[in-house]
């Protein structure tokens, strides 16, 4: 190791330990004499505000997004780049990026990074990318995923041959275009639209890295904390993706646990399938990309980031009323290939769960008496999704120590609209329980048939529910051999009982409105004509048509909680 490298580590440790030290800005550490070091504090680097001024801008400008500073494309520029300062760190072997931005249609954000290796030559890796990210087009990239010294494993930058690095540099590329591919057609979009990138966060692991809490800590952790949170089972969602949407379902639980302000009513229709479609990694054909899942929360105006975490970080977040998410591998069978976890619903070697509370049993503050509460989507139903896990077992089921964090109960900016764009639509009766889905106004001011391309090929899908027909979680769920009754449940729109169907050729939908209304009326004790049915056509690219019916009568432009 270079002498300068050793000196930096000593100085960094001293600076972080001195009470006189102050933070000069994200990634900056200032001592009492005004000396500034650009370094990673703990295992997290937040690049925001002042860090934008410390870097290099090409084709970008720094603007206000509410009370936040943000990077935006300059007028007349279709692509711009922010290149950060070089930041020093203790040795690490891998890193994961996340970012917070508003991304209008026709725009995208792409994050890159490189690392300087420890050793005599201090070689830099090539720049590697996390892929293009946008809600409204195919997202992800298969280019530039590896070099001689490092590679990208979906969302994780990993150094090869057990090498370590001690410096990191980050690059953000913002883009816009004048048209996008939607379904089977090209749509013209606002050529002046720009992403607003508020923050890029990097988390590090391996080598000498140790997790450290990055937010203002609670001085004394209480014996017990339970956060209000919904319970959502992924297994009862849309069949072709139900077994693979644990990551977006976890983030949906986290977001909905924060959606308490009346002005957020338009987001109450958020379904885990919607969030999944906004954040799917198309290049990897998966919903479990950590970076994409977490960065999706930024579209809703929140700060959110990935962090290689610890028990302490989970408890600090929960103590402040904030749910979080972790990656796990577990089994409900002893002597299985996955670690045993009493109270879980099955066996999985890759899963995400929401952590919603903790307690020291009987007030005994040691690890043997520590339990965490979870809204675990690996459950047969919404009302059996509340779980309680013993920490000494859960710890063994959490090998990678990844945490999804939204370090606030409030949004830091107010987005112009919900990222999943809701468009009013109408069901046009064709007879024989078949309907044409109409949405969008033509030149004559009348509804036109929606483009069926994405829906016919099973990339998008149709779902419907009846108002009032739902899993009632207001009592905290159902106690079974593995699930518990939770003291602070939340009832959300996603707890409605959804049914799913596919769009037929020509954009037709098969719906027996009379049968649906009759069955619901018997269950609800109302007249069939008073039954309200909501129908959604959810696309893979950030838009959703919402239509509905009252009894057997279609209702035009029915958008519950929509824009």
N, C-alpha and C positions, 0 to 999 in steps of 0.2 A: 504494500500500500504506500502511496506517495506520502512524503512528509506533510505536504500541504493538506492532503486528505485527512491525516491524523490531527493536524492542527485545527482544521475546521470542525471535526467531531468534538474536540475538547471545548472549543469556543462555543459551539452550538449548545452543548450540554450546560456550560456555565451560564449562557444567556438565558436559556429556558428556566434555569434554577434561580436566577436572581429576581428578587421582588421588585427591584428598580427597573427591570426591563419592561418595555412597552412594545406593543405591536404597531409598527409603522404602517402596515397595510397587509393585505393577503400575501402570505409567503415572505414578508419582510420581518426581520427581528432587529430591534434597535436597542442598543445599550444606553447607559446614561451619558456617554460622550458623543452620542449621535452617530455612531457607526452602524451602518445597515448591512445585514447579511440577508441574502436571498436564499431562504432555506425552507424545507418541508418541516412543519411543526407536527410532532406526533407522526401518524401515518396518513395524514390527509393534507392535501394542498387545494385551497379554494382560490381560483383566479377570477376576480371580480373587481369592479370599481377601479381602485388605484393600480391594480395589476395590469389593467388594459393600457394605462398610460406608460407603464414600465416596458411594455412590449413594442413590437413594430406593427404598424397598420399599413396595409396596401389595399386601396379601394374601399376602405371602411372608415366610419366615423363613430365617435362616442356620443350617444344621445341619452335623453331621459326616457325611461319607461316607468311612468308613475314616479315613485320616489327612488327608483333604481337606475343606476347607470347601465347602459346596454350598448353592445356593438351592433351597428347597422350598416347596410350597404350605402355607399355614397350615391348621389344622384347620377343616373346614366351608366352605372356600373353593374354588370351582370354577375361578377364574381369578385369577392374580396377576401383577404387573408389577415388574420391576427397571428403573430408569432410571439410567443411569450419570452420573457427573460429565462435564463438558465437557472434552475433551482437545485441547490445542493441538499443532500439527504444522507442519513445513515444507509448502510448497504440494504438493497432490496433485490428481489428476483422477479417480481411481477407487479402489475398495476392494472387498475380498472378505471375507466373514465365514465363520468356522467355529466349532464349539462342541463341548463334551464333556459328555455327560450320560448318566445312566441314565434310560430312558424306559419304564416299565411299560405294559402294555396298558391302553388307555383314557386315556392321557395324551399330551401333546405339548409341544414347545418351538417357539417362533417368535422369530426374531431380526429386529430392525428397526434402522435407523440413519438419521441425518440428518447433513448437513454444512453448515458456515457458509462462505459464499463469501468470497473475498478481494474487496476493492473498497470503495468509499466507504460503501455501506450495510450491508455485512456480512450480507446476507440469508441466512437459513437455508432449506435445502430442506425439503420435506415429509418426513415419516417414510416410508421405503420398506422393504418386507419381503422377506426371503429365503424366506418361505413356511412353512407348518406342517410340522414334521418329527416323524415317528413311524414305527417299523418296522411297525406293526400296522394301519394304515388308509391310505387314499389320502393322499399327502403332496405338498406344493407348493401354491402359491396364484397366481391370476391377478389378484387385486385389488391396488390401490394399488401398481402396478408403475412408475408414472411421475408426474412433476409438471412444472411449468414449467421447472425448472432442472436436473432429473436424471431418470434412468430406470434400471430394472433390466434388464440383458441376461443373463437366466437367473440367473447367480450373481454378476454383477459390477455394482456400483453405479457409474454413470458420470455425470459432470457434462456438461451440454449446452453447446454453443456454445463449446467450448474454454475454459470457465471453470475456475478452480482454487479449491480450498477450503483453509482453514487450521485448522479445528476439526472435531471429530467427536463425536457423542454416540450412545450405543448403548442399545437397549431390548430386554429379553427378556420374553416373555410365556409363562407356564407355565399349562397347562390340564389338567383332568381331567373325565371324564364317568362315568356309571354304566353305560353300555352302548355297544357299538360294532357296526358293520356288518361281519360276517364272512361271505363268500360271499353266500348269498341269505337269510341269517338275522341276527337281532339277538342278540348275546351280552351277558349281564350280566357286568360286570367289577367289581373291587374299588373301591368308591366312595371309599376312603381312600387309594388309591395316589397317589403324587406323583412327578413327575420330580425328579431330583437334578442340577441344572445346576452343574457344577464350574468351567466356564470358557467365556468367549467371546473369540475372537481375531479381530482385524481386521488385514488387511495392505493396504498402500497402494502406489500406483504413479503415474507421471506427474508433471508439474510438477518440483519440486526433490527429489522422493523418491529415495533411493538404498537399495538392499538392504543389510542388515546382519545378521550372524549373531546370533541371540538366545540361544543356549545357551552353556555354558562351552566355550571353544574349545580345540582341541589346539594346544599351543604350536608344535610343529614337525611339519608334515604329512609322513608317510612317502612314499617313492617309489612304493609299491604297496600297495593295500588291496583285498582280496577278501572280501566278506561271504557267509556261507552263505545260499543263497536257492534256492527252487524255480523251475522253469521251467514255465509253463502257456500253452498256445496257446488263444486265444479262438475260433479258426476251427473247432475240433472240438467246441465246446460246442453247446448247444441251438440248433437251426437258425434259429428266428425272431428270436433276439436275438444270435446269434454275432458278427455284423458290427458291433455297437454297444456291446459291453461291455468295451472296453479300459480304461476308468476303474475299474470295480469289479474287473476282473482284476488290474490293477496294484496296487490296495490289498490284494487277496487275497494276492498275492505278498509284499507288505510285512508283512502280519499273520502269515502262515505262517512267514516268516523269523525271527519273534520267538517263535513258539510252541514253546519248547523245554522248559518246565517240565512235569514229569510231571502236575501237577494240571490241566493244560490239555488233557488227552487228549480231553475232550468236545468241544473245538473242532476236532479234527483232521479232522472230516468236512466242514469248511468248503469249499464249492465256489464258484467265481466266480459261478455263476448264483444261488446263495443270497445272496451279498453284493449282487449286482445287484438282486435282488428287495427286499432290505432298504432300498436307498438310491435306487431309481428316482424320478425327478422325474415324478410322474403329470401334473402340470399342463402340463409341457413335453413329455411323452411321450418322455423321454430318460434315458439312464444316465450321461451325461457332465457332470452338474451337479457342479462342483468342490466346492462347499460341502457338498452332501449326501454325496458319496463320502467325503470326509475325515472328516466328522462321524460317519459310521458307525463308525469305529474307536473313538470315544468310548463307544459302546454296549458294546464289549468291555473297557472299563476303561482304555483308553490315553489319554494326552494325544496329540492330533493336531491339526495345523493346516495351512492353506494359507499359503504365503508367496510373494510375487513375489521370486524369488531370484537367485542368481548362481553362477558356477563355484565360488567359495570356499565357499559354503554347502553345495553338494553334497559337496565334498571333506571339509569338516569333519564332516558327518554320517557319511559313509562311513568316515572315519578312526576313528570311535567304534563301528564295527561295525553301523551302522544304515542299512538300505536306504531309499531314497526314490523318489519318482515325479516325472516331469516331463511337460509337454504338448509335443508335437512336430508338425511337418508335414514330410514328407520324401518322397523318391523314390529308387528304385534305378536310375533312368535319368537320364543327364545331359541338360541342356537341356530338362527337363520344367518344368511350371508350379510344381512344388514343389522346394525345394532338394535337391540331390543328397547322398545319404548312403551311402557305400560300406559294404556289409555288411547293409543293411536288406533286407526281404523284398519290398517292393512300393512303391506310391505312395499317400499319404494326405494330405489337407489338414487333418486333425484327428485326433490320436491321443494316447494316454498310454502311457508305458513306465516300467518299474521300473529304477532305476539301482542296481547292486549292487556296483560296484567301480570302481577307476581305477588307472592306472599311468603312470609316465613311462618310455617305452620306452628301454631301455638306460641308465636312470638319468639321462637328460638332462632337466633340469628347465626346459623351456620349452613354450610352447603347441603348437608343431609336433610335439612328442613325447608329448603328453598324450592318453591314450585312456580312454574310459569303457566299463565292462562293463554290459550290460543283460540283464534278463529281459524280452524283448519279445514280447508276446502276438500281434503281427502275424507269425505263423509258421505253417507248414503242420502242425506237430506239436509236442508238448511237447519232444521231444528235439532239435529245431532252434530252440528259442526263446532259447538263450544266444547273445548277440551282443557284438561289440567294435566301438566306434565312435570314430573320430578326432575329437578335440575341435574342431579348426578347422572341420570340417564339421558336427558336431552343434550347435555354437553357432549356426550359421546356420539350423538346423532348429528352434530353440527361441525363436520370436519373442516370445511373451508372458511367458516366464520364470517360469511358475507351477511351484511345487514342492509336492509332498505330503510332509509331515514328521511322523514319529512320533518325538519326541526322547528315546526310551528303549527299552531292550530288555525292560523290565518294565512290567506294568500298574501304574497308580497307585492303582486301586481294584479290588476283586474283585466283579464283577457277580453278582447272585443267580442268573442263568442265562444261557445263550447267547442272544443276541438272536434268532437263528432258533430258535424253539421246536420241539424235536423231540418228536413224540408217537408212541408205539408203535402199530403197526397190525397188520393181518393180511390176507392174501390168501385169500378164500373161493372155492374152486373151483366154477365153474358148468358146466364141460364145454366141449369144443371150444376149449381153450386160452384160455378167458375166465375172468376173476376179478373178484369184487367186492372193492373196497378197503374194509376196515372199520377204523375208528379212533375212539377215545373210547368210554367205557362208558356204557350206558344205565341207567335206573333198576333194571333187573333184573340189573345187573352184567355184562352181555354186550356185546361189541363191536357197534357200530351202523355202518351205511354212512356214509361221509364225505359231506359236502355237496359235490356235484360242480360247483356253479355256477362257481367260479373256474376250474376245470380244463376244463370243457366248452367254455368260450368262449375258450380258449387264453391266458388270463391266467396261469394256472399250468400246470405240465407234469409229466410222469412221466419219470423216468430210472432206469436200473438198471446195475449193474456186477457183475462176478464177482471175488471175492477172489483176488488173485494174477495176474489178467489186467490188465496195465498197461503203460505206457511206462516202461521202466527207465532212469531218469536218474541212477542211482547212480554211473555212470562219467563223468558230466559232460556227457551229451548226445552228439550226433553232429556231426562236422565235415563241412560241405558248403562250397560256394562262398561262402556268406554266414554260416553259423552256425559256432560254435566249440565246442570241448570246454572246459568250465569247471572250474576246479580245486576249487571248493567248492560242489558241487551239493547239493540237498536232494531227497529223495523224499517226496512227500506224497500224501494220500488222493486229491486231485484228479487225480493222474497215473494213477489207475485208468482203464481203458477204459470209457467210459460210452456207453450207447445210449439213445435217446429215443423216446418214444411219446406219443400223446395219449389222454386219457380219453374213452371213447365215451359215448353217451347212457346215462343211468342210473347213471353212475359205474363202468362196466365198463372193465377193462384187458385188452388182448390180449397174452399172454405165452406163448411156447412154451418152458416150463421144461425139457421133455425135450430139445429141440433145443439150448437154451442149455447145459445141463449136459453133453451129449455133446460138443459142440464144445470147451467149456472143459476137459473131462477129457482130451481128446486133446492139448490144448496144454500142460496142467499135468502130465500123466502120473499122474493119479489116477483113482479110480473115480468115475463120474458121480454116485453117491449121496453123495460127499464134497465135491461142489462147492457152495460157499456163494454165494448170490445175494442182493444187497441192492437193494431197490426204494424209491425216494423219490418222494413226491408233494409238489412244492415249490410253495407258494402265493405270490401276490404280496404278501401281508400278514403276513410274519414268522412263519409256522408251516410245518412240514414233517412229513408222516406217513412213518414209516420202517417198512417191512415186509421180509420176506425169505423165503427158501426154502433148504432143503438138498436138492440134487437137484430132484426134482419135488414134494417135500413142503413146503408152506408152514409157516413158523415164526412163531408169534404174538409180538407185542410185541418184534420184533427191532429194536433201536436201537443200531447200532455207535457207540460213543463218545457216545451221547446223554445226556440229562439223567437 
